[in-house]
Amino acid sequence: VRMVLGAIFAVIGLCALALALTLFSPLFSGQYMKVVGPPLFNTLGVAYLLPALVLVVGWMRIQTIPALLRLGMQGLSGVLIALWAFAIVRHFWQGAAGMPLYKGMSQPELYSYTIALLLIGSALFYQSMARHSAVMRKIGLFVIGAAVAKVFFIDISGLEGLTRVFSLLVLGLSLAGWAWLNKWAQVQDKQVGVK
């Protein structure tokens, strides 16, 4: 009975999340779905962050969850947290009226996403060294790589002249530093026996 009820509640919850991510998302239907409240403390937290935290508490506290279901809960909570962070940055720069994606993005908003990606990737990389987790280090490097790709393909188009050259120089030096740090972390992990 518990398994059947759990499955029914999970389906209801997933349907509600699917609606919150599509039809009722202020990113797609801002005409009908308005964000209420100031940045960080608004209805986006209730829509995306709260369900993500419930999922995080679930997969952390319930030890009897099957591995595949735990992985799905981790992935879904990560997607919801990422979407919440994206929507918070957009709300900060565009306000409630500018939330729909079809209204475009300003350059400061684009740079904010790059900085957020770099901070998240750096935090994951730091945690991977503290916990000697090769998987977390690879995820951190993937996030940093996504930020670098975004700089090369999107952000750099808004810069001109020497600013563009200087930005590419700093980016190249940063990548060299990250490559060295990754190599150092791999050596440290081998010394403690992490694969």
C-alpha positions in Angstrom: 0.0 0.0 0.0 2.8 2.4 0.8 4.6 1.7 -2.5 1.4 2.3 -4.4 0.6 5.5 -2.6 4.2 6.6 -3.0 4.0 6.0 -6.8 0.7 7.9 -7.0 2.1 10.9 -5.1 5.3 10.8 -7.2 3.3 10.9 -10.4 1.2 13.8 -9.1 4.3 15.7 -8.0 6.1 15.1 -11.3 3.0 16.3 -13.2 2.9 19.5 -11.0 6.6 20.1 -11.6 6.2 19.6 -15.4 3.5 22.2 -15.4 5.6 24.6 -13.3 8.5 24.1 -15.7 6.5 24.6 -18.9 2.9 26.1 -19.0 3.1 27.9 -15.7 6.7 29.1 -15.9 7.2 32.9 -16.0 10.1 32.2 -18.4 7.6 31.1 -21.1 4.2 32.6 -20.2 5.1 35.8 -18.4 1.8 37.4 -19.5 -0.1 35.1 -17.2 2.5 34.0 -14.6 3.9 37.0 -12.7 6.8 36.8 -10.3 5.8 38.5 -7.0 8.4 39.8 -4.5 11.9 41.2 -4.6 14.9 39.3 -6.0 15.9 36.3 -3.9 12.7 36.4 -1.8 9.9 35.9 -4.4 7.6 33.3 -5.7 10.4 31.7 -7.7 11.7 30.1 -4.5 8.3 28.5 -3.8 8.0 27.3 -7.4 11.5 25.9 -7.9 13.8 26.0 -4.8 11.3 24.5 -2.3 10.6 21.4 -4.4 14.3 21.0 -5.0 15.0 21.2 -1.3 12.3 18.6 -0.6 14.0 16.2 -3.1 17.4 16.9 -1.5 16.1 16.1 1.9 14.4 13.0 0.5 17.5 11.4 -1.1 19.8 12.4 1.8 17.6 11.1 4.6 15.8 8.1 3.2 18.4 5.3 3.0 16.2 2.6 1.5 15.7 4.4 -1.9 16.9 2.4 -4.8 20.0 3.7 -6.5 18.3 4.6 -9.8 15.5 6.5 -8.0 18.1 8.3 -5.9 20.0 9.3 -9.0 16.8 10.6 -10.6 16.0 12.6 -7.5 19.5 14.1 -7.4 19.3 15.0 -11.1 15.9 16.6 -10.8 16.9 18.6 -7.7 20.0 19.8 -9.5 17.9 20.9 -12.5 15.4 22.7 -10.2 18.2 24.5 -8.3 19.9 25.6 -11.6 16.6 26.8 -13.0 15.9 28.8 -9.8 19.3 30.4 -9.9 18.8 31.3 -13.6 15.4 32.8 -13.0 16.7 34.7 -10.0 19.4 36.4 -12.1 16.9 37.1 -14.8 14.4 38.6 -12.4 17.2 40.8 -10.9 18.1 42.3 -14.3 14.8 42.3 -16.1 12.2 42.6 -13.3 8.9 40.8 -13.2 7.7 42.2 -16.6 10.9 41.0 -18.4 10.9 37.4 -17.3 9.8 35.7 -20.6 12.8 34.5 -22.6 11.5 35.9 -25.9 12.3 39.4 -24.6 16.0 38.7 -25.0 18.9 39.2 -22.6 21.1 42.2 -21.7 24.9 42.1 -21.6 25.1 42.4 -17.8 22.6 39.5 -17.5 24.8 37.4 -19.7 27.9 38.2 -17.7 26.1 37.4 -14.5 25.4 33.9 -15.8 29.1 33.5 -16.7 30.1 34.6 -13.2 27.6 32.3 -11.6 28.8 29.3 -13.7 32.4 30.0 -12.7 31.5 30.3 -9.0 29.5 27.0 -9.1 32.3 25.2 -10.9 34.9 26.5 -8.5 32.9 25.5 -5.5 32.4 22.0 -6.9 36.1 21.7 -7.7 37.0 22.8 -4.2 34.6 20.3 -2.7 36.0 17.6 -4.9 39.5 18.3 -3.5 38.2 18.4 0.1 36.3 15.1 -0.4 38.7 13.5 -2.8 35.8 12.9 -5.3 36.9 12.4 -8.9 33.3 12.5 -10.0 32.6 15.9 -8.4 35.9 17.3 -9.9 34.7 16.2 -13.4 31.3 17.9 -12.8 33.1 21.0 -11.6 35.3 21.0 -14.7 32.3 20.5 -16.9 30.6 23.5 -15.4 33.7 25.6 -15.8 34.0 24.4 -19.4 30.4 25.4 -20.0 31.2 28.9 -18.7 34.3 29.1 -21.0 32.3 28.0 -24.0 29.7 30.6 -23.2 32.4 33.3 -23.0 33.8 32.3 -26.4 30.6 31.9 -28.3 28.2 34.5 -26.6 29.8 37.0 -24.3 32.8 37.9 -26.4 30.5 39.2 -29.2 29.5 42.2 -26.9 33.1 43.3 -26.5 35.3 45.3 -28.9 38.9 46.2 -29.5 41.4 45.9 -26.6 38.7 44.9 -24.1 38.1 41.8 -26.2 41.8 41.0 -26.4 42.4 41.6 -22.7 39.4 39.4 -21.9 40.6 36.5 -24.1 44.1 36.9 -22.5 42.7 36.6 -19.0 40.5 33.7 -20.0 43.5 31.9 -21.5 45.6 32.4 -18.4 42.7 31.2 -16.2 42.3 28.0 -18.3 46.0 27.3 -18.0 45.7 27.7 -14.2 42.7 25.4 -14.1 44.5 22.8 -16.1 47.5 22.9 -13.7 45.1 22.7 -10.7 43.3 19.8 -12.2 46.5 17.9 -12.8 47.6 18.6 -9.2 44.3 17.4 -7.9 44.6 14.2 -9.9 48.0 13.6 -8.4 46.7 14.2 -4.9 43.8 11.8 -5.6 46.2 9.1 -6.8 48.2 9.4 -3.6 45.1 8.8 -1.4 43.8 6.1 -3.7 40.8 7.8 -5.4 39.9 6.5 -8.9 
